[in-house]
Amino acid sequence: MSDFNKINIISLTYFKRRLLSTRMVIMLPILILFIPGMAWGFSDPNIVLPGGVQPSSATEVMFYTSLGIVFGGTMCGVLLSFDGVSKDRASGVLEIKLSQPMLRKQQSTAIILGHWFSILVPTWILWLVSFIIVNYRIGDWPSLMDGIISFSAVALILLWYVLFSLVASTYAKEQGTSIAFGVGVWFLFTFLWALVTTMVAFASGVSIGEENDPKWVNLEGLLDLFSPNGVFHHLLETRLEDVDRGVSPILSFLAALLWSIIPWYWFNSRMENIQP
């Protein structure tokens, strides 16, 4: 059997196990509420957002709907994968798996893909449903490139949080420690990163929260490159003509690449050296 087939079989096993798990049954209503639910709300023709903003195109509506991915999709990714390694390690199953005639790097790749696709598939389906809802409400479809960037950005942010949880799972010997770390990282980037931005702005003498101040806008955009949520929004903003936060699209794509490669390499390294 080829290495590719081995990876496919193991990743498919993890995929089915997570997709059909009780956790997914519990989280699916949350995903439906946060993704198609927000799409329905933001596509209201009469909606006026803070600052007098009124979305007028499908791309803009889906940009605001992406908040559902940030708050709901990423958390579900964390909860699906927080015990991806620690559970097998605590039960002694990990030792058996690692003793199989298969490279550890291949096994770690299969673990990543299995957990990633278990959250990606339902999220992508709901994301597509959201596009259909927006078209029904405002009669507009995004362009092909807008759709590609949108679906790719959703896939990447889910990958990043799955990787964070899996890395934490390799360090934790107890599942409670693993989930605490995963949720902690999610909380940092989802809620506390604004505080980090504010502190840096204060130390730099930049007026805080002044949306018309180019210094604040540029600083916020630059610091968002150090947050997975911020990079996610930068990727979506590349398709919005009236948004410019001083960060070039090339820099956004480079940051996305680094956020994908570094945690992936970290997890592979942990799996190479882990003692069951």
Beta strands, then each sheet from edge to edge (+ up, - down):
end
